[in-house]
Amino acid sequence: MKPVIDVWSTPFWDAAREGRLMVQRCTDTGQCFFPPAPVSPFTGRPNTEWIESAGRGELFSFVVFHQKYFPGFPTPYPVVMVKLDEGPMLLTNLRGAEASALKIGQRMHVVFDPGVDGITLPQFEIAA
C-alpha cells in the first residue's frame, strides 16, 4: 500500500529518500509533532518549521498482526509505536527483530529502506 503524499507530507517523504527523519515543530511552543499538518496542534496557528529528528526514541507500544493486510508483509509481523526523543510518536515497522524480543521502553533508532514505487520507508530497529 502506497502512502498518500500531499503538500503537507512532501518534506517528510523527500527527506526519507535522503535517509533523514523530519518532523514539524511549532515555533510558538517549541514542541514537535507528527503527522504533518498545516497548523500546529498546540496553538492552531501556521507557525511551524521542519526540523531533522535524531531518529532515536523508545518503544511505547506494539501489536503483532496475524492477518495479511498488505502484500509484501508476511505474517505475523509487529507494528511498533515509537516515541521520538523530540516528542512525537510514530507508528511504524520494526526491522531486524521478532516481536518476542520487544520490551516497552526499549531504545530504538530509525533506519531507511527503499520501498515500492520509489518510496523510502523510515522503520525502526532495537538500538544496540
DSSP file (Angstrom, degrees, kcal/mol; ACC not computed):
  #  RESIDUE AA STRUCTURE BP1 BP2  ACC     N-H-->O    O-->H-N    N-H-->O    O-->H-N    TCO  KAPPA ALPHA  PHI   PSI    X-CA   Y-CA   Z-CA
    1    1 A M              0   0    0      0, 0.0   115,-0.1     0, 0.0    69,-0.0   0.000 360.0 360.0 360.0 128.1    0.0    0.0    0.0
    2    2 A K        -     0   0    0      1,-0.1   115,-0.1     3,-0.0     2,-0.0  -0.687 360.0-118.1 -89.5 134.9    1.5    3.3   -1.1
    3    3 A P        -     0   0    0      0, 0.0     2,-0.6     0, 0.0    -1,-0.1  -0.337  28.1-108.9 -68.7 153.8    1.3    6.3    1.3
    4    4 A V        -     0   0    0     -2,-0.0     2,-0.6     1,-0.0     5,-0.0  -0.745  33.3-160.6 -81.3 120.5   -0.6    9.4    0.3
    5    5 A I        +     0   0    0     -2,-0.6     2,-0.2     3,-0.0    -3,-0.0  -0.919  21.8 161.3-108.0 115.9    1.9   12.2   -0.4
    6    6 A D     >  -     0   0    0     -2,-0.6     4,-1.7     1,-0.0     3,-0.3  -0.569  57.1 -79.1-122.7-174.0    0.4   15.6   -0.3
    7    7 A V  T  4 S+     0   0    0      1,-0.2    -2,-0.0    -2,-0.2    -1,-0.0   0.796 128.3  47.6 -59.7 -29.5    1.6   19.2    0.1
    8    8 A W  T  4 S+     0   0    0      1,-0.2     4,-0.2     2,-0.1    -1,-0.2   0.817 117.1  39.1 -84.1 -30.6    2.0   18.7    3.9
    9    9 A S  T  > S+     0   0    0     -3,-0.3     4,-2.1     1,-0.2     3,-0.5   0.558  88.0  93.1 -97.6  -8.2    3.8   15.4    3.9
   10   10 A T  H  X S+     0   0    0     -4,-1.7     4,-2.9     1,-0.2     5,-0.3   0.893  84.1  52.7 -54.4 -45.6    6.1   16.0    0.9
   11   11 A P  H  > S+     0   0    0      0, 0.0     4,-2.0     0, 0.0    -1,-0.2   0.879 109.3  51.5 -59.7 -35.0    9.1   17.3    3.0
   12   12 A F  H  > S+     0   0    0     -3,-0.5     4,-2.1    -4,-0.2    10,-0.2   0.951 114.4  41.2 -63.2 -50.0    8.8   14.2    5.2
   13   13 A W  H  X S+     0   0    0     -4,-2.1     4,-1.8     2,-0.2   107,-0.3   0.863 113.2  53.4 -70.4 -36.8    9.0   11.8    2.2
   14   14 A D  H  X S+     0   0    0     -4,-2.9     4,-0.8    -5,-0.2    -1,-0.2   0.925 111.8  46.0 -62.2 -43.9   11.7   13.8    0.4
   15   15 A A  H ><>S+     0   0    0     -4,-2.0     5,-2.4    -5,-0.3     3,-0.8   0.890 108.2  56.2 -66.3 -39.5   13.9   13.7    3.5
   16   16 A A  H ><5S+     0   0    0     -4,-2.1     3,-1.8     1,-0.3    -1,-0.2   0.891 101.6  56.9 -59.5 -39.3   13.3   10.0    4.0
   17   17 A R  H 3<5S+     0   0    0     -4,-1.8    -1,-0.3     1,-0.3    -2,-0.2   0.793 108.5  48.2 -61.4 -27.2   14.5    9.4    0.5
   18   18 A E  T <<5S-     0   0    0     -3,-0.8    -1,-0.3    -4,-0.8    -2,-0.2   0.371 125.2-103.8 -92.6   2.5   17.8   11.1    1.6
   19   19 A G  T < 5S+     0   0    0     -3,-1.8     2,-0.4     1,-0.3    -3,-0.2   0.792  82.4 122.6  80.0  28.9   18.0    9.0    4.8
   20   20 A R      < -     0   0    0     -5,-2.4     2,-0.6    -8,-0.1    -1,-0.3  -0.959  54.8-141.2-124.8 143.8   16.8   11.8    7.1
   21   21 A L        -     0   0    0     32,-0.5    32,-3.4    -2,-0.4     2,-0.4  -0.916  24.1-170.6-105.5 117.4   13.8   11.8    9.5
   22   22 A M  E     +A   52   0A   0     -2,-0.6     2,-0.3    30,-0.2    30,-0.2  -0.851   8.8 177.6-111.5 143.4   12.0   15.1    9.6
   23   23 A V  E     -A   51   0A   0     28,-2.4    28,-2.9    -2,-0.4     2,-0.3  -0.933  30.7-109.4-133.6 160.0    9.2   16.3   12.0
   24   24 A Q  E     -AB  50  33A   0      9,-1.5     9,-2.9    -2,-0.3     2,-0.4  -0.649  27.2-158.0 -89.5 149.8    7.4   19.6   12.3
   25   25 A R  E     -AB  49  32A   0     24,-3.1    24,-2.0    -2,-0.3     2,-0.5  -0.993  19.2-125.1-128.0 135.5    8.0   21.9   15.2
   26   26 A C  E  >  -A   48   0A   0      5,-3.0     4,-2.6    -2,-0.4    22,-0.3  -0.671  16.0-155.2 -74.2 122.1    5.7   24.6   16.5
   27   27 A T  T  4 S+     0   0    0     20,-2.5    -1,-0.2    -2,-0.5    21,-0.1   0.665  91.2  54.8 -77.1 -14.4    7.7   27.8   16.5
   28   28 A D  T  4 S+     0   0    0     19,-0.7    -1,-0.2     3,-0.1    20,-0.1   0.866 125.7  18.2 -81.3 -38.5    5.5   29.3   19.2
   29   29 A T  T  4 S-     0   0    0      2,-0.2    -2,-0.2     0, 0.0     3,-0.1   0.637  92.1-128.6-108.4 -18.6    5.8   26.5   21.7
   30   30 A G     <  +     0   0    0     -4,-2.6     2,-0.3     1,-0.3    -3,-0.1   0.478  62.7 137.2  80.0   2.0    9.0   24.6   20.6
   31   31 A Q        -     0   0    0     -5,-0.2    -5,-3.0    -6,-0.1    -1,-0.3  -0.632  47.7-136.6 -86.4 139.8    7.0   21.3   20.6
   32   32 A C  E     -B   25   0A   0     54,-0.7     2,-0.3    -2,-0.3    -7,-0.3  -0.618  24.0-175.3 -92.0 153.4    7.5   18.8   17.8
   33   33 A F  E     -B   24   0A   0     -9,-2.9    -9,-1.5    -2,-0.2     4,-0.1  -0.980  10.1-131.4-148.2 159.7    4.6   17.0   16.2
   34   34 A F  S    S+     0   0    0     -2,-0.3    55,-0.4   -11,-0.2   -11,-0.0  -0.937  72.1  49.9-156.7 141.1    3.7   14.3   13.7
   35   35 A P  S    S-     0   0    0      0, 0.0    -1,-0.1     0, 0.0   -12,-0.0   0.465  94.9-101.8 -77.8 167.7    1.9   13.7   11.4
   36   36 A P        +     0   0    0      0, 0.0   -27,-0.1     0, 0.0   -28,-0.1  -0.216  48.8 174.0 -58.4 146.1    2.5   16.8    9.2
   37   37 A A        -     0   0    0    -29,-0.2    -4,-0.0    -4,-0.1     3,-0.0  -0.978  43.6-118.7-151.5 158.9   -0.2   19.4    9.3
   38   38 A P  S    S+     0   0    0      0, 0.0     2,-0.3     0, 0.0    10,-0.1   0.705 100.0  31.6 -74.6 -19.0   -0.8   23.0    8.1
   39   39 A V  S    S-     0   0    0      7,-0.1   -13,-0.0     8,-0.1     6,-0.0  -0.932  94.0 -94.2-135.3 159.5   -1.2   24.3   11.6
   40   40 A S     >  -     0   0    0      5,-3.1     4,-2.5    -2,-0.3     3,-0.2  -0.523  22.2-144.1 -70.5 134.6    0.3   23.5   15.0
   41   41 A P  T  4 S+     0   0    0      0, 0.0    -1,-0.1     0, 0.0    -8,-0.0   0.634 100.7  55.5 -71.8 -11.2   -1.8   21.1   17.1
   42   42 A F  T  4 S+     0   0    0      3,-0.1    -2,-0.0   -11,-0.1    -9,-0.0   0.763 127.9   9.6 -90.8 -28.7   -0.7   23.1   20.1
   43   43 A T  T  4 S-     0   0    0     -3,-0.2    -1,-0.0     2,-0.2     0, 0.0   0.580  86.7-126.2-125.9 -18.5   -1.8   26.6   19.0
   44   44 A G  S  < S+     0   0    0     -4,-2.5     0, 0.0     1,-0.3     0, 0.0   0.569  72.9 119.8  77.0   8.3   -3.9   26.2   15.9
   45   45 A R  S    S-     0   0    0     -5,-0.1    -5,-3.1     2,-0.1    -1,-0.3  -0.735  74.6-121.4-106.4 156.6   -1.6   28.7   14.1
   46   46 A P  S    S+     0   0    0      0, 0.0     2,-1.7     0, 0.0    -7,-0.1   0.149  70.6 125.1 -81.9  22.2    0.5   28.0   11.0
   47   47 A N        +     0   0    0     -7,-0.1   -20,-2.5     2,-0.0   -19,-0.7  -0.596  40.6 128.1 -85.9  82.7    3.7   28.9   12.8
   48   48 A T  E     -A   26   0A   0     -2,-1.7     2,-0.3   -22,-0.3   -22,-0.2  -0.891  36.1-169.6-134.8 162.5    5.7   25.8   12.1
   49   49 A E  E     -A   25   0A   0    -24,-2.0   -24,-3.1    -2,-0.3     2,-0.4  -0.970  26.9-113.5-145.8 159.0    9.0   24.6   10.8
   50   50 A W  E     -A   24   0A   0     -2,-0.3     2,-0.3   -26,-0.2   -26,-0.2  -0.804  34.4-179.2 -93.7 135.9   10.6   21.3    9.7
   51   51 A I  E     -A   23   0A   0    -28,-2.9   -28,-2.4    -2,-0.4     2,-0.5  -0.948  30.8-110.1-130.4 155.5   13.5   20.0   11.8
   52   52 A E  E     -A   22   0A   0     -2,-0.3   -30,-0.2   -30,-0.2     2,-0.2  -0.739  31.5-140.0 -85.7 126.3   15.6   16.9   11.5
   53   53 A S        -     0   0    0    -32,-3.4   -32,-0.5    -2,-0.5    -1,-0.0  -0.511  15.6-127.1 -78.3 150.8   15.0   14.3   14.2
   54   54 A A        -     0   0    0     -2,-0.2    56,-0.1     2,-0.2    -1,-0.1   0.662  41.9-127.0 -69.8 -15.6   17.9   12.5   15.7
   55   55 A G        +     0   0    0      1,-0.3    55,-2.3   -34,-0.1     2,-0.3   0.738  68.9 118.8  77.0  22.4   15.9    9.3   14.8
   56   56 A R  E     +C  109   0B   0     53,-0.2    29,-2.7    68,-0.1    30,-0.3  -0.913  26.3 122.6-121.7 149.7   16.1    7.9   18.3
   57   57 A G  E     -CD 108  84B   0     51,-1.9    51,-2.9    -2,-0.3     2,-0.3  -0.931  49.1 -82.7-173.7-163.5   13.3    7.1   20.8
   58   58 A E  E     -CD 107  83B   0     25,-2.0    25,-2.6    -2,-0.3     2,-0.5  -0.931  40.2 -99.9-128.2 152.9   11.8    4.4   22.9
   59   59 A L  E     + D   0  82B   0     47,-2.7    46,-3.0    -2,-0.3    23,-0.2  -0.562  39.3 173.5 -70.1 117.0    9.3    1.7   22.2
   60   60 A F  E     -     0   0B   0     21,-3.0     2,-0.3    -2,-0.5    22,-0.2   0.818  62.0 -24.8 -93.5 -38.4    5.9    3.0   23.5
   61   61 A S  E     - D   0  81B   0     20,-1.4    20,-3.1    42,-0.1    -1,-0.4  -0.973  56.8-167.1-165.0 165.3    3.7    0.2   22.3
   62   62 A F  E     - D   0  80B   0     -2,-0.3     2,-0.3    18,-0.2    18,-0.2  -0.986   5.4-161.3-158.9 160.9    3.4   -2.6   19.7
   63   63 A V  E     - D   0  79B   0     16,-2.1    16,-2.8    -2,-0.3     2,-0.6  -0.977  18.8-132.7-140.3 150.9    1.0   -5.0   18.2
   64   64 A V  E     - D   0  78B   0     -2,-0.3     2,-0.5    14,-0.2    11,-0.0  -0.934  17.6-146.5-109.4 119.4    1.5   -8.2   16.2
   65   65 A F  E     + D   0  77B   0     12,-3.0    12,-1.8    -2,-0.6     4,-0.0  -0.724  21.8 173.1 -84.4 126.5   -0.6   -8.6   13.0
   66   66 A H        +     0   0    0     -2,-0.5     2,-0.4    10,-0.2    -1,-0.1   0.543  61.0  75.4-106.2 -14.2   -1.5  -12.1   12.2
   67   67 A Q  S    S-     0   0    0      8,-0.0     2,-0.8     1,-0.0    -2,-0.0  -0.805  87.8-117.1 -99.5 142.2   -3.8  -11.3    9.3
   68   68 A K        +     0   0    0     -2,-0.4    -2,-0.0     1,-0.2    -1,-0.0  -0.685  45.4 157.0 -82.3 109.8   -2.3  -10.3    6.0
   69   69 A Y        +     0   0    0     -2,-0.8    -1,-0.2     1,-0.2     0, 0.0   0.742  63.8  35.0 -99.0 -32.0   -3.4   -6.8    5.2
   70   70 A F  S >  S-     0   0    0      3,-0.3     3,-1.4   -69,-0.0    -1,-0.2  -0.975  82.5-114.2-131.0 136.8   -0.7   -5.7    2.8
   71   71 A P  T 3  S+     0   0    0      0, 0.0    -2,-0.0     0, 0.0     0, 0.0  -0.375 102.0  34.2 -62.3 145.8    1.2   -7.6    0.1
   72   72 A G  T 3  S+     0   0    0      1,-0.1     0, 0.0    -2,-0.0     0, 0.0   0.357  93.4  98.2  91.0  -6.8    4.9   -7.9    0.9
   73   73 A F    <   -     0   0    0     -3,-1.4    -3,-0.3     4,-0.0    -4,-0.2  -0.847  64.0-153.7-115.1  94.2    4.4   -8.2    4.7
   74   74 A P        -     0   0    0      0, 0.0     0, 0.0     0, 0.0     0, 0.0  -0.427  35.6 -81.2 -67.9 139.4    4.5  -11.9    5.6
   75   75 A T  S    S+     0   0    0     -2,-0.1    -9,-0.2    -9,-0.1     2,-0.1  -0.560 102.7  41.3 -90.2 154.8    2.6  -12.7    8.8
   76   76 A P  S    S+     0   0    0      0, 0.0   -10,-0.2     0, 0.0    23,-0.1   0.655  75.8 154.5 -78.2 153.9    3.0  -12.5   11.7
   77   77 A Y  E     -D   65   0B   0    -12,-1.8   -12,-3.0    -2,-0.1     2,-0.3  -0.998  37.0-123.2-144.6 143.2    4.7   -9.1   11.9
   78   78 A P  E     -D   64   0B   0      0, 0.0    16,-0.9     0, 0.0     2,-0.4  -0.608  13.6-160.3 -85.6 143.9    5.0   -6.4   14.6
   79   79 A V  E     -DE  63  93B   0    -16,-2.8   -16,-2.1    -2,-0.3     2,-0.3  -0.992  19.9-156.3-117.4 130.2    3.9   -2.8   14.1
   80   80 A V  E     -DE  62  92B   0     12,-2.5    12,-3.1    -2,-0.4     2,-0.6  -0.795  18.6-145.4-115.8 150.6    5.5   -0.5   16.7
   81   81 A M  E     -DE  61  91B   0    -20,-3.1   -21,-3.0    -2,-0.3   -20,-1.4  -0.966  24.5-167.2-109.1 115.0    4.7    2.9   18.2
   82   82 A V  E     -DE  59  90B   0      8,-2.8     8,-2.6    -2,-0.6     2,-0.8  -0.907  14.4-148.0-108.5 127.1    8.0    4.8   18.8
   83   83 A K  E     -DE  58  89B   0    -25,-2.6   -25,-2.0    -2,-0.5     6,-0.2  -0.846  24.9-138.8 -92.4 109.6    8.0    7.9   21.0
   84   84 A L  E >   -D   57   0B   0      4,-2.9     3,-1.9    -2,-0.8   -27,-0.3  -0.285  17.4-117.0 -66.1 152.5   10.8   10.0   19.5
   85   85 A D  T 3  S+     0   0    0    -29,-2.7    -1,-0.1     1,-0.3   -28,-0.1   0.787 117.4  60.2 -59.5 -26.8   13.2   11.9   21.8
   86   86 A E  T 3  S-     0   0    0    -30,-0.3   -54,-0.7     2,-0.1    -1,-0.3   0.567 123.3-104.2 -79.0  -8.2   11.8   15.1   20.3
   87   87 A G  S <  S+     0   0    0     -3,-1.9    -2,-0.1     1,-0.4   -54,-0.1  -0.214  80.7 110.6 120.7 -46.1    8.3   14.2   21.5
   88   88 A P        -     0   0    0      0, 0.0    -4,-2.9     0, 0.0     2,-0.4  -0.192  57.6-131.9 -66.7 158.8    6.2   12.9   18.6
   89   89 A M  E     -E   83   0B   0    -55,-0.4     2,-0.4    -6,-0.2    -6,-0.2  -0.908  16.7-160.2-109.1 140.0    5.1    9.3   18.2
   90   90 A L  E     -E   82   0B   0     -8,-2.6    -8,-2.8    -2,-0.4     2,-0.6  -0.976  12.3-146.6-121.0 132.0    5.4    7.3   15.0
   91   91 A L  E     +E   81   0B   0     -2,-0.4     2,-0.3   -10,-0.2   -10,-0.2  -0.877  47.2 142.0 -91.9 120.7    3.5    4.2   14.1
   92   92 A T  E     -E   80   0B   0    -12,-3.1   -12,-2.5    -2,-0.6     2,-0.2  -0.841  49.3 -78.9-152.4 178.6    6.0    2.2   12.0
   93   93 A N  E     -E   79   0B   0     29,-0.5    31,-2.4    -2,-0.3     2,-0.4  -0.558  34.9-130.8 -88.2 154.9    7.5   -1.1   11.0
   94   94 A L  B     -f  124   0B   0    -16,-0.9     2,-0.4    -2,-0.2    31,-0.2  -0.896  22.3-161.5-103.0 135.5   10.1   -3.0   13.1
   95   95 A R        +     0   0    0     29,-2.7    31,-0.4    -2,-0.4     3,-0.1  -0.955  62.8   9.4-119.5 137.9   13.2   -4.2   11.2
   96   96 A G  S    S+     0   0    0     -2,-0.4     2,-0.3     1,-0.1    -1,-0.1   0.615 106.5  75.0  82.2  14.3   15.6   -6.9   12.3
   97   97 A A        -     0   0    0     -3,-0.1     2,-0.2    28,-0.0    -1,-0.1  -0.995  69.4-120.9-154.0 155.7   13.8   -8.4   15.3
   98   98 A E    >   -     0   0    0     -2,-0.3     3,-1.8     1,-0.1     4,-0.3  -0.600  35.0-110.8 -90.8 157.9   10.9  -10.7   16.3
   99   99 A A  G >  S+     0   0    0      1,-0.3     3,-1.8    -2,-0.2    -1,-0.1   0.817 115.2  67.9 -57.9 -31.5    8.1   -9.5   18.5
  100  100 A S  G 3  S+     0   0    0      1,-0.3    -1,-0.3     3,-0.0    -3,-0.0   0.708  95.5  56.6 -64.4 -18.6    9.3  -11.8   21.2
  101  101 A A  G <  S+     0   0    0     -3,-1.8    -1,-0.3     2,-0.0     2,-0.2   0.514  87.0 106.1 -87.9  -5.8   12.4   -9.5   21.6
  102  102 A L    <   +     0   0    0     -3,-1.8     2,-0.4    -4,-0.3   -40,-0.1  -0.530  41.5 176.2 -84.4 141.0   10.4   -6.4   22.2
  103  103 A K    >   -     0   0    0     -2,-0.2     3,-2.3   -42,-0.1   -44,-0.3  -0.986  38.2-107.6-139.7 129.4   10.0   -4.7   25.6
  104  104 A I  T 3  S+     0   0    0     -2,-0.4   -44,-0.2     1,-0.3     3,-0.1  -0.290 107.8  30.0 -54.4 135.8    8.2   -1.5   26.3
  105  105 A G  T 3  S+     0   0    0    -46,-3.0    -1,-0.3     1,-0.3   -45,-0.1   0.275  84.6 144.6  94.6 -10.0   10.7    1.3   26.9
  106  106 A Q    <   -     0   0    0     -3,-2.3   -47,-2.7   -47,-0.2    -1,-0.3  -0.295  56.3-109.3 -60.1 144.6   13.5   -0.3   24.7
  107  107 A R  E     -C   58   0B   0    -49,-0.2    20,-2.5    20,-0.2     2,-0.3  -0.573  41.4-173.6 -75.3 139.5   15.6    2.2   22.9
  108  108 A M  E     -CG  57 126B   0    -51,-2.9   -51,-1.9    18,-0.3     2,-0.3  -0.887  10.8-160.5-130.4 158.4   15.0    2.3   19.1
  109  109 A H  E     -CG  56 125B   0     16,-2.2    16,-2.4    -2,-0.3   -53,-0.2  -0.991  25.1-106.3-141.8 153.0   16.6    4.0   16.2
  110  110 A V  E     + G   0 124B   0    -55,-2.3     2,-0.3    -2,-0.3    14,-0.2  -0.452  31.2 179.9 -79.6 146.1   15.5    4.8   12.7
  111  111 A V  E     - G   0 123B   0     12,-2.9    12,-3.1    -2,-0.1     2,-0.5  -0.944  19.8-133.9-136.0 157.9   16.7    3.0    9.5
  112  112 A F  E     - G   0 122B   0     -2,-0.3     8,-0.0    10,-0.2   -95,-0.0  -0.962  19.4-178.5-123.3 128.1   15.6    3.6    6.0
  113  113 A D  E     - G   0 121B   0      8,-1.8     8,-2.8    -2,-0.5     2,-0.2  -0.983  32.1-117.2-123.2 131.8   14.7    1.0    3.4
  114  114 A P  E     - G   0 120B   0      0, 0.0     6,-0.3     0, 0.0     2,-0.1  -0.493  40.7-170.6 -62.8 132.2   13.7    1.7   -0.2
  115  115 A G    >   -     0   0    0      4,-2.7     3,-0.8     1,-0.2     2,-0.1  -0.223  32.6 -50.9-107.4-160.6   10.1    0.5   -0.7
  116  116 A V  G >  S+     0   0    0      1,-0.2     3,-1.8     2,-0.2    -1,-0.2  -0.397 116.9  15.8 -75.5 153.6    7.9    0.1   -3.6
  117  117 A D  G 3  S-     0   0    0      1,-0.3    -1,-0.2    -2,-0.1     3,-0.1   0.763 131.8 -62.4  57.0  30.5    7.3    2.8   -6.2
  118  118 A G  G <  S+     0   0    0     -3,-0.8     2,-0.6     1,-0.2    -1,-0.3   0.618  96.4 141.1  75.8  11.7   10.4    4.8   -5.1
  119  119 A I    <   -     0   0    0     -3,-1.8    -4,-2.7    -5,-0.0     2,-0.6  -0.793  42.3-149.1 -90.2 121.9    9.0    5.4   -1.6
  120  120 A T  E     - G   0 114B   0     -2,-0.6  -103,-0.1  -107,-0.3  -104,-0.1  -0.820  13.5-148.4 -92.7 125.5   11.7    5.2    1.2
  121  121 A L  E     - G   0 113B   0     -8,-2.8    -8,-1.8    -2,-0.6     2,-0.4  -0.826   5.6-139.6 -99.8 119.8   10.1    3.9    4.4
  122  122 A P  E     + G   0 112B   0      0, 0.0   -29,-0.5     0, 0.0     2,-0.3  -0.651  34.6 171.0 -70.5 128.4   11.5    5.0    7.8
  123  123 A Q  E     - G   0 111B   0    -12,-3.1   -12,-2.9    -2,-0.4     2,-0.4  -0.823  23.9-123.1-130.5 170.8   11.5    2.0   10.0
  124  124 A F  E     -fG  94 110B   0    -31,-2.4   -29,-2.7    -2,-0.3     2,-0.3  -0.917  16.8-169.2-124.5 149.2   12.9    1.3   13.5
  125  125 A E  E     - G   0 109B   0    -16,-2.4   -16,-2.2    -2,-0.4     2,-0.3  -0.876  40.1 -92.6-123.6 158.7   15.3   -1.2   14.9
  126  126 A I  E     - G   0 108B   0    -31,-0.4   -18,-0.3    -2,-0.3     2,-0.1  -0.593  50.9-117.0 -68.4 130.0   16.2   -2.0   18.5
  127  127 A A              0   0    0    -20,-2.5   -20,-0.2    -2,-0.3    -1,-0.1  -0.431 360.0 360.0 -72.2 144.1   19.2    0.1   19.4
  128  128 A A              0   0    0     -2,-0.1    -1,-0.1    -3,-0.0   -20,-0.1   0.478 360.0 360.0 -72.6 360.0   22.4   -1.7   20.3
